[in-house]
Amino acid sequence: MNLKPLNDRIFLEPLEEEKTTKSGIVLPDTAEKEKPIRGKVVAVGPGKLDENGKRVPMSVKVGDKVLFKKYGPDELEVDGKKYLVGEEADILAIIE
């Protein structure tokens, strides 16, 4: 992928959600609709500018796995592959 996001934009590769619980219960598609999205960061911008014109560094880096707001990102297709693109504020947590 030859895209470089601007400002505080982040490109994510969506990760598949588990459809079966640890105890073996299969979850229907409707049960997953309100979950945050899991994704792997594939590209990050340099960060947004503050009111003094200084660049605020990003909290995430390429390769981080994150929880992302369900309705925050936009879907985008690049070279036949689906990505999500959103702002740093749409990220809820980094998965360690």
Backbone atoms as SQL, in Angstrom:
CREATE TABLE atoms (id INTEGER PRIMARY KEY, chain TEXT, resi INTEGER, resn TEXT, atom TEXT, x REAL, y REAL, z REAL);
INSERT INTO atoms VALUES
  (1, 'A', 1, 'MET', 'N', 0.859, -1.179, 0.000),
  (2, 'A', 1, 'MET', 'CA', 0.000, 0.000, 0.000),
  (3, 'A', 1, 'MET', 'C', 0.899, 1.233, 0.000),
  (4, 'A', 2, 'ASN', 'N', 0.663, 2.117, -0.940),
  (5, 'A', 2, 'ASN', 'CA', 1.470, 3.320, -1.064),
  (6, 'A', 2, 'ASN', 'C', 0.684, 4.555, -0.676),
  (7, 'A', 3, 'LEU', 'N', -0.011, 4.515, 0.450),
  (8, 'A', 3, 'LEU', 'CA', -0.772, 5.657, 0.940),
  (9, 'A', 3, 'LEU', 'C', -0.159, 6.163, 2.227),
  (10, 'A', 4, 'LYS', 'N', -0.092, 7.475, 2.373),
  (11, 'A', 4, 'LYS', 'CA', 0.372, 8.065, 3.617),
  (12, 'A', 4, 'LYS', 'C', -0.754, 8.954, 4.133),
  (13, 'A', 5, 'PRO', 'N', -1.373, 8.561, 5.263),
  (14, 'A', 5, 'PRO', 'CA', -2.470, 9.358, 5.802),
  (15, 'A', 5, 'PRO', 'C', -1.993, 10.757, 6.227),
  (16, 'A', 6, 'LEU', 'N', -2.899, 11.701, 6.164),
  (17, 'A', 6, 'LEU', 'CA', -2.602, 13.067, 6.580),
  (18, 'A', 6, 'LEU', 'C', -3.029, 13.291, 8.027),
  (19, 'A', 7, 'ASN', 'N', -2.357, 14.205, 8.684),
  (20, 'A', 7, 'ASN', 'CA', -2.672, 14.634, 10.051),
  (21, 'A', 7, 'ASN', 'C', -2.868, 13.454, 10.997),
  (22, 'A', 8, 'ASP', 'N', -4.029, 13.353, 11.657),
  (23, 'A', 8, 'ASP', 'CA', -4.229, 12.283, 12.643),
  (24, 'A', 8, 'ASP', 'C', -5.059, 11.132, 12.084),
  (25, 'A', 9, 'ARG', 'N', -4.978, 10.910, 10.788),
  (26, 'A', 9, 'ARG', 'CA', -5.704, 9.805, 10.160),
  (27, 'A', 9, 'ARG', 'C', -4.936, 8.500, 10.346),
  (28, 'A', 10, 'ILE', 'N', -5.701, 7.394, 10.430),
  (29, 'A', 10, 'ILE', 'CA', -5.129, 6.069, 10.635),
  (30, 'A', 10, 'ILE', 'C', -5.802, 5.092, 9.677),
  (31, 'A', 11, 'PHE', 'N', -5.009, 4.253, 9.023),
  (32, 'A', 11, 'PHE', 'CA', -5.530, 3.174, 8.194),
  (33, 'A', 11, 'PHE', 'C', -5.452, 1.880, 8.984),
  (34, 'A', 12, 'LEU', 'N', -6.565, 1.138, 9.001),
  (35, 'A', 12, 'LEU', 'CA', -6.641, -0.125, 9.720),
  (36, 'A', 12, 'LEU', 'C', -6.992, -1.251, 8.768),
  (37, 'A', 13, 'GLU', 'N', -6.417, -2.399, 9.035),
  (38, 'A', 13, 'GLU', 'CA', -6.836, -3.631, 8.377),
  (39, 'A', 13, 'GLU', 'C', -7.779, -4.319, 9.357),
  (40, 'A', 14, 'PRO', 'N', -9.054, -4.495, 9.002),
  (41, 'A', 14, 'PRO', 'CA', -9.993, -5.112, 9.940),
  (42, 'A', 14, 'PRO', 'C', -9.573, -6.538, 10.287),
  (43, 'A', 15, 'LEU', 'N', -9.698, -6.901, 11.558),
  (44, 'A', 15, 'LEU', 'CA', -9.426, -8.266, 12.006),
  (45, 'A', 15, 'LEU', 'C', -10.745, -8.973, 12.196),
  (46, 'A', 16, 'GLU', 'N', -10.775, -10.238, 11.869),
  (47, 'A', 16, 'GLU', 'CA', -11.996, -11.034, 12.017),
  (48, 'A', 16, 'GLU', 'C', -12.363, -11.172, 13.490),
  (49, 'A', 17, 'GLU', 'N', -13.632, -10.964, 13.786),
  (50, 'A', 17, 'GLU', 'CA', -14.140, -11.148, 15.141),
  (51, 'A', 17, 'GLU', 'C', -14.414, -12.625, 15.379),
  (52, 'A', 18, 'GLU', 'N', -14.222, -13.053, 16.604),
  (53, 'A', 18, 'GLU', 'CA', -14.524, -14.437, 16.966),
  (54, 'A', 18, 'GLU', 'C', -16.029, -14.664, 16.876),
  (55, 'A', 19, 'LYS', 'N', -16.436, -15.725, 16.233),
  (56, 'A', 19, 'LYS', 'CA', -17.860, -16.050, 16.114),
  (57, 'A', 19, 'LYS', 'C', -18.277, -17.124, 17.101),
  (58, 'A', 20, 'THR', 'N', -17.299, -17.667, 17.828),
  (59, 'A', 20, 'THR', 'CA', -17.574, -18.698, 18.820),
  (60, 'A', 20, 'THR', 'C', -16.903, -18.296, 20.127),
  (61, 'A', 21, 'THR', 'N', -17.630, -18.422, 21.246),
  (62, 'A', 21, 'THR', 'CA', -17.049, -18.105, 22.548),
  (63, 'A', 21, 'THR', 'C', -16.098, -19.216, 22.971),
  (64, 'A', 22, 'LYS', 'N', -15.328, -18.978, 24.040),
  (65, 'A', 22, 'LYS', 'CA', -14.396, -19.989, 24.541),
  (66, 'A', 22, 'LYS', 'C', -15.107, -21.263, 24.960),
  (67, 'A', 23, 'SER', 'N', -16.356, -21.137, 25.385),
  (68, 'A', 23, 'SER', 'CA', -17.105, -22.326, 25.811),
  (69, 'A', 23, 'SER', 'C', -17.797, -23.033, 24.644),
  (70, 'A', 24, 'GLY', 'N', -17.648, -22.517, 23.412),
  (71, 'A', 24, 'GLY', 'CA', -18.182, -23.199, 22.246),
  (72, 'A', 24, 'GLY', 'C', -19.521, -22.692, 21.742),
  (73, 'A', 25, 'ILE', 'N', -20.033, -21.609, 22.327),
  (74, 'A', 25, 'ILE', 'CA', -21.313, -21.059, 21.876),
  (75, 'A', 25, 'ILE', 'C', -21.076, -20.236, 20.612),
  (76, 'A', 26, 'VAL', 'N', -21.831, -20.524, 19.567),
  (77, 'A', 26, 'VAL', 'CA', -21.718, -19.793, 18.302),
  (78, 'A', 26, 'VAL', 'C', -22.571, -18.530, 18.403),
  (79, 'A', 27, 'LEU', 'N', -21.941, -17.386, 18.139),
  (80, 'A', 27, 'LEU', 'CA', -22.647, -16.106, 18.209),
  (81, 'A', 27, 'LEU', 'C', -23.243, -15.753, 16.851),
  (82, 'A', 28, 'PRO', 'N', -24.511, -15.323, 16.816),
  (83, 'A', 28, 'PRO', 'CA', -25.096, -14.889, 15.537),
  (84, 'A', 28, 'PRO', 'C', -24.530, -13.534, 15.130),
  (85, 'A', 29, 'ASP', 'N', -24.675, -13.180, 13.861),
  (86, 'A', 29, 'ASP', 'CA', -24.169, -11.895, 13.370),
  (87, 'A', 29, 'ASP', 'C', -24.772, -10.719, 14.120),
  (88, 'A', 30, 'THR', 'N', -26.015, -10.820, 14.552),
  (89, 'A', 30, 'THR', 'CA', -26.662, -9.714, 15.251),
  (90, 'A', 30, 'THR', 'C', -26.024, -9.430, 16.596),
  (91, 'A', 31, 'ALA', 'N', -25.392, -10.403, 17.213),
  (92, 'A', 31, 'ALA', 'CA', -24.757, -10.205, 18.518),
  (93, 'A', 31, 'ALA', 'C', -23.494, -9.366, 18.405),
  (94, 'A', 32, 'GLU', 'N', -22.915, -9.260, 17.227),
  (95, 'A', 32, 'GLU', 'CA', -21.652, -8.553, 17.055),
  (96, 'A', 32, 'GLU', 'C', -21.819, -7.116, 16.583),
  (97, 'A', 33, 'LYS', 'N', -23.022, -6.687, 16.285),
  (98, 'A', 33, 'LYS', 'CA', -23.213, -5.376, 15.680),
  (99, 'A', 33, 'LYS', 'C', -22.809, -4.215, 16.575),
  (100, 'A', 34, 'GLU', 'N', -22.905, -4.335, 17.869),
  (101, 'A', 34, 'GLU', 'CA', -22.580, -3.230, 18.761),
  (102, 'A', 34, 'GLU', 'C', -21.167, -3.302, 19.318),
  (103, 'A', 35, 'LYS', 'N', -20.386, -4.316, 18.926),
  (104, 'A', 35, 'LYS', 'CA', -19.019, -4.437, 19.409),
  (105, 'A', 35, 'LYS', 'C', -18.123, -3.429, 18.706),
  (106, 'A', 36, 'PRO', 'N', -17.083, -2.956, 19.390),
  (107, 'A', 36, 'PRO', 'CA', -16.091, -2.152, 18.687),
  (108, 'A', 36, 'PRO', 'C', -15.357, -3.018, 17.666),
  (109, 'A', 37, 'ILE', 'N', -14.758, -2.395, 16.717),
  (110, 'A', 37, 'ILE', 'CA', -14.030, -3.092, 15.672),
  (111, 'A', 37, 'ILE', 'C', -12.591, -3.313, 16.125),
  (112, 'A', 38, 'ARG', 'N', -12.081, -4.498, 15.838),
  (113, 'A', 38, 'ARG', 'CA', -10.670, -4.778, 16.072),
  (114, 'A', 38, 'ARG', 'C', -9.947, -4.584, 14.753),
  (115, 'A', 39, 'GLY', 'N', -8.772, -3.995, 14.831),
  (116, 'A', 39, 'GLY', 'CA', -8.019, -3.802, 13.611),
  (117, 'A', 39, 'GLY', 'C', -6.536, -3.717, 13.876),
  (118, 'A', 40, 'LYS', 'N', -5.782, -3.893, 12.814),
  (119, 'A', 40, 'LYS', 'CA', -4.336, -3.770, 12.876),
  (120, 'A', 40, 'LYS', 'C', -3.961, -2.497, 12.125),
  (121, 'A', 41, 'VAL', 'N', -3.178, -1.643, 12.755),
  (122, 'A', 41, 'VAL', 'CA', -2.776, -0.371, 12.160),
  (123, 'A', 41, 'VAL', 'C', -1.774, -0.653, 11.046),
  (124, 'A', 42, 'VAL', 'N', -2.086, -0.183, 9.838),
  (125, 'A', 42, 'VAL', 'CA', -1.191, -0.390, 8.694),
  (126, 'A', 42, 'VAL', 'C', -0.528, 0.906, 8.227),
  (127, 'A', 43, 'ALA', 'N', -1.080, 2.058, 8.613),
  (128, 'A', 43, 'ALA', 'CA', -0.466, 3.345, 8.267),
  (129, 'A', 43, 'ALA', 'C', -1.009, 4.423, 9.198),
  (130, 'A', 44, 'VAL', 'N', -0.144, 5.343, 9.598),
  (131, 'A', 44, 'VAL', 'CA', -0.564, 6.463, 10.453),
  (132, 'A', 44, 'VAL', 'C', -0.021, 7.769, 9.879),
  (133, 'A', 45, 'GLY', 'N', -0.767, 8.826, 10.096),
  (134, 'A', 45, 'GLY', 'CA', -0.309, 10.146, 9.704),
  (135, 'A', 45, 'GLY', 'C', 0.673, 10.688, 10.726),
  (136, 'A', 46, 'PRO', 'N', 1.209, 11.874, 10.483),
  (137, 'A', 46, 'PRO', 'CA', 2.207, 12.457, 11.388),
  (138, 'A', 46, 'PRO', 'C', 1.614, 13.028, 12.679),
  (139, 'A', 47, 'GLY', 'N', 0.297, 13.160, 12.771),
  (140, 'A', 47, 'GLY', 'CA', -0.346, 13.779, 13.935),
  (141, 'A', 47, 'GLY', 'C', -0.925, 15.120, 13.547),
  (142, 'A', 48, 'LYS', 'N', -1.893, 15.592, 14.334),
  (143, 'A', 48, 'LYS', 'CA', -2.507, 16.875, 13.978),
  (144, 'A', 48, 'LYS', 'C', -1.746, 18.034, 14.611),
  (145, 'A', 49, 'LEU', 'N', -2.046, 19.217, 14.125),
  (146, 'A', 49, 'LEU', 'CA', -1.395, 20.422, 14.638),
  (147, 'A', 49, 'LEU', 'C', -2.203, 20.992, 15.796),
  (148, 'A', 50, 'ASP', 'N', -1.496, 21.462, 16.837),
  (149, 'A', 50, 'ASP', 'CA', -2.200, 22.115, 17.940),
  (150, 'A', 50, 'ASP', 'C', -2.424, 23.584, 17.597),
  (151, 'A', 51, 'GLU', 'N', -2.997, 24.340, 18.531),
  (152, 'A', 51, 'GLU', 'CA', -3.322, 25.744, 18.249),
  (153, 'A', 51, 'GLU', 'C', -2.089, 26.624, 18.024),
  (154, 'A', 52, 'ASN', 'N', -0.901, 26.143, 18.423),
  (155, 'A', 52, 'ASN', 'CA', 0.337, 26.895, 18.203),
  (156, 'A', 52, 'ASN', 'C', 1.066, 26.455, 16.940),
  (157, 'A', 53, 'GLY', 'N', 0.479, 25.523, 16.193),
  (158, 'A', 53, 'GLY', 'CA', 1.090, 25.053, 14.966),
  (159, 'A', 53, 'GLY', 'C', 2.115, 23.952, 15.161),
  (160, 'A', 54, 'LYS', 'N', 2.204, 23.398, 16.373),
  (161, 'A', 54, 'LYS', 'CA', 3.148, 22.308, 16.634),
  (162, 'A', 54, 'LYS', 'C', 2.452, 20.971, 16.426),
  (163, 'A', 55, 'ARG', 'N', 3.187, 20.021, 15.912),
  (164, 'A', 55, 'ARG', 'CA', 2.669, 18.697, 15.612),
  (165, 'A', 55, 'ARG', 'C', 2.539, 17.879, 16.898),
  (166, 'A', 56, 'VAL', 'N', 1.345, 17.314, 17.137),
  (167, 'A', 56, 'VAL', 'CA', 1.103, 16.434, 18.282),
  (168, 'A', 56, 'VAL', 'C', 1.342, 15.006, 17.805),
  (169, 'A', 57, 'PRO', 'N', 2.320, 14.291, 18.397),
  (170, 'A', 57, 'PRO', 'CA', 2.618, 12.940, 17.914),
  (171, 'A', 57, 'PRO', 'C', 1.471, 11.966, 18.142),
  (172, 'A', 58, 'MET', 'N', 1.406, 10.948, 17.302),
  (173, 'A', 58, 'MET', 'CA', 0.350, 9.938, 17.383),
  (174, 'A', 58, 'MET', 'C', 0.626, 8.977, 18.543),
  (175, 'A', 59, 'SER', 'N', -0.439, 8.428, 19.123),
  (176, 'A', 59, 'SER', 'CA', -0.335, 7.481, 20.232),
  (177, 'A', 59, 'SER', 'C', -0.173, 6.046, 19.751),
  (178, 'A', 60, 'VAL', 'N', -0.468, 5.789, 18.494),
  (179, 'A', 60, 'VAL', 'CA', -0.377, 4.433, 17.945),
  (180, 'A', 60, 'VAL', 'C', 0.670, 4.402, 16.842),
  (181, 'A', 61, 'LYS', 'N', 1.138, 3.189, 16.557),
  (182, 'A', 61, 'LYS', 'CA', 2.134, 3.025, 15.495),
  (183, 'A', 61, 'LYS', 'C', 1.733, 1.854, 14.601),
  (184, 'A', 62, 'VAL', 'N', 2.343, 1.746, 13.465),
  (185, 'A', 62, 'VAL', 'CA', 2.070, 0.652, 12.529),
  (186, 'A', 62, 'VAL', 'C', 2.344, -0.667, 13.237),
  (187, 'A', 63, 'GLY', 'N', 1.414, -1.602, 13.081),
  (188, 'A', 63, 'GLY', 'CA', 1.555, -2.915, 13.702),
  (189, 'A', 63, 'GLY', 'C', 0.743, -3.079, 14.976),
  (190, 'A', 64, 'ASP', 'N', 0.321, -1.971, 15.609),
  (191, 'A', 64, 'ASP', 'CA', -0.501, -2.056, 16.820),
  (192, 'A', 64, 'ASP', 'C', -1.856, -2.657, 16.481),
  (193, 'A', 65, 'LYS', 'N', -2.384, -3.468, 17.400),
  (194, 'A', 65, 'LYS', 'CA', -3.759, -3.963, 17.277),
  (195, 'A', 65, 'LYS', 'C', -4.606, -3.105, 18.202),
  (196, 'A', 66, 'VAL', 'N', -5.733, -2.617, 17.679),
  (197, 'A', 66, 'VAL', 'CA', -6.537, -1.647, 18.417),
  (198, 'A', 66, 'VAL', 'C', -8.024, -1.997, 18.373),
  (199, 'A', 67, 'LEU', 'N', -8.764, -1.422, 19.320),
  (200, 'A', 67, 'LEU', 'CA', -10.222, -1.428, 19.290),
  (201, 'A', 67, 'LEU', 'C', -10.634, -0.082, 18.738),
  (202, 'A', 68, 'PHE', 'N', -11.524, -0.100, 17.772),
  (203, 'A', 68, 'PHE', 'CA', -11.903, 1.086, 17.015),
  (204, 'A', 68, 'PHE', 'C', -13.409, 1.264, 17.110),
  (205, 'A', 69, 'LYS', 'N', -13.910, 2.472, 17.175),
  (206, 'A', 69, 'LYS', 'CA', -15.353, 2.708, 17.229),
  (207, 'A', 69, 'LYS', 'C', -16.065, 2.095, 16.031),
  (208, 'A', 70, 'LYS', 'N', -17.206, 1.493, 16.283),
  (209, 'A', 70, 'LYS', 'CA', -17.978, 0.822, 15.233),
  (210, 'A', 70, 'LYS', 'C', -18.370, 1.784, 14.112),
  (211, 'A', 71, 'TYR', 'N', -18.831, 2.972, 14.457),
  (212, 'A', 71, 'TYR', 'CA', -19.336, 3.898, 13.445),
  (213, 'A', 71, 'TYR', 'C', -18.373, 5.050, 13.170),
  (214, 'A', 72, 'GLY', 'N', -17.129, 4.965, 13.647),
  (215, 'A', 72, 'GLY', 'CA', -16.161, 6.024, 13.428),
  (216, 'A', 72, 'GLY', 'C', -15.469, 5.978, 12.081),
  (217, 'A', 73, 'PRO', 'N', -14.980, 4.808, 11.661),
  (218, 'A', 73, 'PRO', 'CA', -14.160, 4.771, 10.448),
  (219, 'A', 73, 'PRO', 'C', -14.984, 4.701, 9.164),
  (220, 'A', 74, 'ASP', 'N', -14.342, 5.076, 8.090),
  (221, 'A', 74, 'ASP', 'CA', -14.913, 4.920, 6.753),
  (222, 'A', 74, 'ASP', 'C', -14.255, 3.715, 6.098),
  (223, 'A', 75, 'GLU', 'N', -15.027, 2.976, 5.299),
  (224, 'A', 75, 'GLU', 'CA', -14.463, 1.837, 4.572),
  (225, 'A', 75, 'GLU', 'C', -13.871, 2.327, 3.267),
  (226, 'A', 76, 'LEU', 'N', -12.767, 1.710, 2.887),
  (227, 'A', 76, 'LEU', 'CA', -12.045, 2.110, 1.692),
  (228, 'A', 76, 'LEU', 'C', -11.437, 0.863, 1.070),
  (229, 'A', 77, 'GLU', 'N', -11.411, 0.786, -0.241),
  (230, 'A', 77, 'GLU', 'CA', -10.785, -0.348, -0.905),
  (231, 'A', 77, 'GLU', 'C', -9.592, 0.153, -1.706),
  (232, 'A', 78, 'VAL', 'N', -8.428, -0.441, -1.430),
  (233, 'A', 78, 'VAL', 'CA', -7.194, -0.078, -2.116),
  (234, 'A', 78, 'VAL', 'C', -6.565, -1.360, -2.638),
  (235, 'A', 79, 'ASP', 'N', -6.279, -1.405, -3.929),
  (236, 'A', 79, 'ASP', 'CA', -5.680, -2.585, -4.558),
  (237, 'A', 79, 'ASP', 'C', -6.475, -3.853, -4.260),
  (238, 'A', 80, 'GLY', 'N', -7.801, -3.753, -4.237),
  (239, 'A', 80, 'GLY', 'CA', -8.659, -4.903, -4.016),
  (240, 'A', 80, 'GLY', 'C', -8.763, -5.372, -2.580),
  (241, 'A', 81, 'LYS', 'N', -8.183, -4.637, -1.640),
  (242, 'A', 81, 'LYS', 'CA', -8.224, -5.015, -0.226),
  (243, 'A', 81, 'LYS', 'C', -8.989, -3.954, 0.555),
  (244, 'A', 82, 'LYS', 'N', -9.833, -4.404, 1.510),
  (245, 'A', 82, 'LYS', 'CA', -10.635, -3.461, 2.292),
  (246, 'A', 82, 'LYS', 'C', -9.866, -2.947, 3.505),
  (247, 'A', 83, 'TYR', 'N', -9.960, -1.637, 3.726),
  (248, 'A', 83, 'TYR', 'CA', -9.341, -0.980, 4.868),
  (249, 'A', 83, 'TYR', 'C', -10.378, -0.091, 5.540),
  (250, 'A', 84, 'LEU', 'N', -10.077, 0.294, 6.754),
  (251, 'A', 84, 'LEU', 'CA', -10.863, 1.291, 7.464),
  (252, 'A', 84, 'LEU', 'C', -9.955, 2.489, 7.686),
  (253, 'A', 85, 'VAL', 'N', -10.497, 3.678, 7.516),
  (254, 'A', 85, 'VAL', 'CA', -9.713, 4.883, 7.760),
  (255, 'A', 85, 'VAL', 'C', -10.509, 5.787, 8.695),
  (256, 'A', 86, 'GLY', 'N', -9.832, 6.290, 9.713),
  (257, 'A', 86, 'GLY', 'CA', -10.479, 7.154, 10.685),
  (258, 'A', 86, 'GLY', 'C', -9.463, 8.051, 11.352),
  (259, 'A', 87, 'GLU', 'N', -9.913, 8.721, 12.385),
  (260, 'A', 87, 'GLU', 'CA', -9.041, 9.612, 13.140),
  (261, 'A', 87, 'GLU', 'C', -8.540, 8.925, 14.401),
  (262, 'A', 88, 'GLU', 'N', -7.476, 9.447, 14.960),
  (263, 'A', 88, 'GLU', 'CA', -6.897, 8.871, 16.184),
  (264, 'A', 88, 'GLU', 'C', -7.941, 8.859, 17.311),
  (265, 'A', 89, 'ALA', 'N', -8.818, 9.843, 17.353),
  (266, 'A', 89, 'ALA', 'CA', -9.837, 9.926, 18.409),
  (267, 'A', 89, 'ALA', 'C', -10.851, 8.780, 18.329),
  (268, 'A', 90, 'ASP', 'N', -10.936, 8.096, 17.184),
  (269, 'A', 90, 'ASP', 'CA', -11.850, 6.962, 17.042),
  (270, 'A', 90, 'ASP', 'C', -11.316, 5.691, 17.700),
  (271, 'A', 91, 'ILE', 'N', -10.041, 5.678, 18.066),
  (272, 'A', 91, 'ILE', 'CA', -9.445, 4.493, 18.688),
  (273, 'A', 91, 'ILE', 'C', -9.782, 4.490, 20.170),
  (274, 'A', 92, 'LEU', 'N', -10.311, 3.352, 20.634),
  (275, 'A', 92, 'LEU', 'CA', -10.710, 3.213, 22.032),
  (276, 'A', 92, 'LEU', 'C', -9.574, 2.674, 22.894),
  (277, 'A', 93, 'ALA', 'N', -8.766, 1.739, 22.365),
  (278, 'A', 93, 'ALA', 'CA', -7.698, 1.134, 23.153),
  (279, 'A', 93, 'ALA', 'C', -6.715, 0.408, 22.241),
  (280, 'A', 94, 'ILE', 'N', -5.499, 0.247, 22.743),
  (281, 'A', 94, 'ILE', 'CA', -4.497, -0.584, 22.089),
  (282, 'A', 94, 'ILE', 'C', -4.546, -1.944, 22.772),
  (283, 'A', 95, 'ILE', 'N', -4.599, -3.014, 21.992),
  (284, 'A', 95, 'ILE', 'CA', -4.639, -4.372, 22.537),
  (285, 'A', 95, 'ILE', 'C', -3.206, -4.863, 22.711),
  (286, 'A', 96, 'GLU', 'N', -2.863, -5.247, 23.934),
  (287, 'A', 96, 'GLU', 'CA', -1.508, -5.734, 24.211),
  (288, 'A', 96, 'GLU', 'C', -1.464, -7.234, 24.294);
